[in-house]
Amino acid sequence: MTAELNLETQKHLANTFKYAETRLRQISLEEKELQLKEIERLRRVAQQRSGGHRCGKKEKKAERMEKLKRMISRAVGLDMNVAETVLTEMRAQEEFLQFCEVFARLTQGSGFHHTSKDETLSTYVENLRKLFSMNADTLSTLDVVQYYASKEGSAPVDWAKRWYEKALLLPLQSTPEYQRLLEIQQREQVSLQAKAESAEPSDALAGQAELEVARVKVQKVVNIVEKMFMDPRDKRLESWHEKRLRYLAHMQMERQIKRVRENAKLFEGVELTPEAEQCRELYKQILERRAALSEAAATAGNNTTDGAQAVVAGDSRADDHEQKLFNVYDDAEATALFEKIRAITKQVIRQRRIESAAAAKARSLRRIIRSLKGGEQSLAEELHALQQQRRERITQRLLGIVENDVKTEMEWLENMEEAERPPLLPIPEGMSYVSAADVQAWQDIRKDCERKAGNPFERRKRIFQPELLGQTWRVPDRPLLFWGTGVSAVQQALRHAAEDAERKRRGVPIAPPYPCPENPWGWRLAKDVLDED
């Protein structure tokens, strides 16, 4: 009873599993067909896009500004008005950098070079890292910085520090996190000063040391510039505010990179103009004036007393500091020469901008006239057409690759449907089919073995027991059809098995012939090869 129950359970599980496999393969084929339809749709869309014309209008300047302000508001957390102020100040910084670029080209004959090989931005990033490295000593060596510092009556290093502070902290000082940070620092400083004032004279030294420690701590917190170019995996970049500052710094750096590249293209060839020759002559006079002033300062230093010389020799850092504080533009003659160079530089910048705008308008006008007249295309339009054709070829090639993959997988699924046949009937090895004569011969052998088993005096041989894959196989009592079964017959049998499994699932009676030990899959054949009538 248990053996029969196990047999029926195994049959039911086998049929269910086979139905599930068939259904899964069918669903996979349906998905692949849907993918083929989607690929065809994408191919039609690509063809329509390549055949049509782009008629999208350019966004207006006000809309672009509003979009940029919204992006900064979401990324940095600034108000719209504050973001507009930040953009204005950043544009002023870009104009300052542009002036430095053109000034270097006109006076020294070399500036920021842009070539076709500079596409990796590594050189630009490195230059801007040096520019925003918070090294005021390096920035103070520029003639432009020295001129503005002399005009304001301060040291070039101090002017450079203030420019760095304004350039880097301006987008950050309006954020609520930075305001709270400053409030906390101010409260700490006030409390420490009050504690130092109320302390006894014996504790004054300890209070001064504590105040110095607090000042160093505050300086480390305020100096956020060093965190802007850290490795993203650095442990010091843990808070969300610091990550936001880093993101803002990189966004500003990318904007500066873009502007510097545009300036390099806009002011290319400026160093070869007559204005550049005039600026080089004026700059040469500035250098001569600087050398004369340096020589005069050195002569005045040599005429000092021996005691003063000993003090200066004993403190070399003070000498270096005095050398750094030397500014040639404190002299009226050097300032006048720089004013001339500054006027020429601004005139060149204005002229180049006008020429660039006029050239852009002329290009757009020529393009419109050419499109109306139907004449020959310009080199830029031909290049655009070639790029468009290249994009279309790449798109078609990628779609073809995806389509081939889908078709290959569909073919593999269809082949697996034929390969995953039901388990073969238990036929002994070396036999292709079991005929009626074989069944009769096996029956005679079995009866003869049973007869000899009843005679205890007759020598008995081992009972004929066929095996299949090491398992005992029951000798059939009737012919089993297997010879001549091809692919189509197996497919038909599998289809019948799937239909029977579906009927079982729905509770519908199975049509004869029913599965039995002689026909475990319930194969329905049109005609048996053993039927002779």
Rosetta blueprint (number, residue, H / E / L):
1 M L
2 T H
3 A H
4 E H
5 L H
6 N H
7 L H
8 E H
9 T H
10 Q H
11 K H
12 H H
13 L H
14 A H
15 N H
16 T H
17 F H
18 K H
19 Y H
20 A H
21 E H
22 T H
23 R H
24 L H
25 R H
26 Q H
27 I H
28 S H
29 L H
30 E H
31 E H
32 K H
33 E H
34 L H
35 Q H
36 L H
37 K H
38 E H
39 I H
40 E H
41 R H
42 L H
43 R H
44 R H
45 V H
46 A H
47 Q H
48 Q H
49 R H
50 S H
51 G H
52 G L
53 H L
54 R L
55 C L
56 G L
57 K L
58 K L
59 E L
60 K L
61 K H
62 A H
63 E H
64 R H
65 M H
66 E H
67 K H
68 L H
69 K H
70 R H
71 M H
72 I H
73 S H
74 R H
75 A H
76 V H
77 G L
78 L L
79 D L
80 M H
81 N H
82 V H
83 A H
84 E H
85 T H
86 V H
87 L H
88 T H
89 E H
90 M H
91 R H
92 A H
93 Q H
94 E H
95 E H
96 F H
97 L H
98 Q H
99 F H
100 C H
101 E H
102 V H
103 F H
104 A H
105 R H
106 L H
107 T H
108 Q H
109 G L
110 S L
111 G L
112 F L
113 H L
114 H L
115 T L
116 S L
117 K L
118 D L
119 E L
120 T L
121 L L
122 S H
123 T H
124 Y H
125 V H
126 E H
127 N H
128 L H
129 R H
130 K H
131 L H
132 F L
133 S L
134 M L
135 N L
136 A H
137 D H
138 T H
139 L H
140 S L
141 T L
142 L L
143 D H
144 V H
145 V H
146 Q H
147 Y H
148 Y H
149 A H
150 S H
151 K H
152 E H
153 G L
154 S L
155 A L
156 P H
157 V H
158 D H
159 W H
160 A H
161 K H
162 R H
163 W H
164 Y H
165 E H
166 K H
167 A H
168 L H
169 L H
170 L L
171 P L
172 L L
173 Q L
174 S L
175 T L
176 P H
177 E H
178 Y H
179 Q H
180 R H
181 L H
182 L H
183 E H
184 I H
185 Q H
186 Q H
187 R H
188 E H
189 Q H
190 V H
191 S H
192 L H
193 Q H
194 A H
195 K H
196 A H
197 E H
198 S H
199 A L
200 E L
201 P H
202 S H
203 D H
204 A H
205 L H
206 A H
207 G H
208 Q H
209 A H
210 E H
211 L H
212 E H
213 V H
214 A H
215 R H
216 V H
217 K H
218 V H
219 Q H
220 K H
221 V H
222 V H
223 N L
224 I L
225 V H
226 E H
227 K H
228 M L
229 F L
230 M L
231 D L
232 P L
233 R L
234 D L
235 K L
236 R L
237 L L
238 E L
239 S L
240 W H
241 H H
242 E H
243 K H
244 R H
245 L H
246 R H
247 Y H
248 L H
249 A H
250 H H
251 M H
252 Q H
253 M H
254 E H
255 R H
256 Q H
257 I H
258 K H
259 R H
260 V H
261 R H
262 E H
263 N H
264 A H
265 K H
266 L H
267 F L
268 E L
269 G L
270 V H
271 E H
272 L H
273 T L
274 P H
275 E H
276 A H
277 E H
278 Q H
279 C H
280 R H
281 E H
282 L H
283 Y H
284 K H
285 Q H
286 I H
287 L H
288 E H
289 R H
290 R H
291 A H
292 A H
293 L H
294 S H
295 E H
296 A H
297 A H
298 A H
299 T H
300 A H
301 G H
302 N H
303 N L
304 T L
305 T L
306 D H
307 G H
308 A H
309 Q H
310 A H
311 V H
312 V H
313 A H
314 G H
315 D L
316 S H
317 R H
318 A H
319 D H
320 D H
321 H H
322 E H
323 Q H
324 K H
325 L H
326 F L
327 N L
328 V H
329 Y H
330 D H
331 D L
332 A H
333 E H
334 A H
335 T H
336 A H
337 L H
338 F H
339 E H
340 K H
341 I H
342 R H
343 A H
344 I H
345 T H
346 K H
347 Q H
348 V H
349 I H
350 R H
351 Q H
352 R H
353 R H
354 I H
355 E H
356 S H
357 A H
358 A H
359 A H
360 A H
361 K H
362 A H
363 R H
364 S H
365 L H
366 R H
367 R H
368 I H
369 I H
370 R H
371 S H
372 L H
373 K H
374 G L
375 G L
376 E L
377 Q L
378 S L
379 L H
380 A H
381 E H
382 E H
383 L H
384 H H
385 A H
386 L H
387 Q H
388 Q H
389 Q H
390 R H
391 R H
392 E H
393 R H
394 I H
395 T H
396 Q H
397 R H
398 L H
399 L H
400 G H
401 I H
402 V H
403 E H
404 N H
405 D H
406 V H
407 K H
408 T H
409 E H
410 M H
411 E H
412 W H
413 L H
414 E H
415 N H
416 M H
417 E H
418 E H
419 A H
420 E L
421 R L
422 P L
423 P L
424 L L
425 L L
426 P L
427 I L
428 P L
429 E L
430 G L
431 M L
432 S L
433 Y L
434 V E
435 S L
436 A H
437 A H
438 D H
439 V H
440 Q H
441 A H
442 W H
443 Q H
444 D H
445 I H
446 R H
447 K H
448 D H
449 C H
450 E H
451 R H
452 K H
453 A H
454 G L
455 N L
456 P L
457 F L
458 E L
459 R L
460 R L
461 K L
462 R L
463 I L
464 F L
465 Q L
466 P L
467 E E
468 L E
469 L L
470 G L
471 Q E
472 T E
473 W L
474 R L
475 V L
476 P L
477 D L
478 R L
479 P L
480 L E
481 L L
482 F L
483 W L
484 G L
485 T L
486 G L
487 V H
488 S H
489 A H
490 V H
491 Q H
492 Q H
493 A H
494 L H
495 R H
496 H H
497 A H
498 A H
499 E H
500 D H
501 A H
502 E H
503 R H
504 K H
505 R H
506 R H
507 G L
508 V L
509 P L
510 I L
511 A L
512 P L
513 P L
514 Y L
515 P L
516 C L
517 P L
518 E L
519 N L
520 P L
521 W L
522 G L
523 W L
524 R L
525 L L
526 A L
527 K L
528 D L
529 V L
530 L L
531 D L
532 E L
533 D L
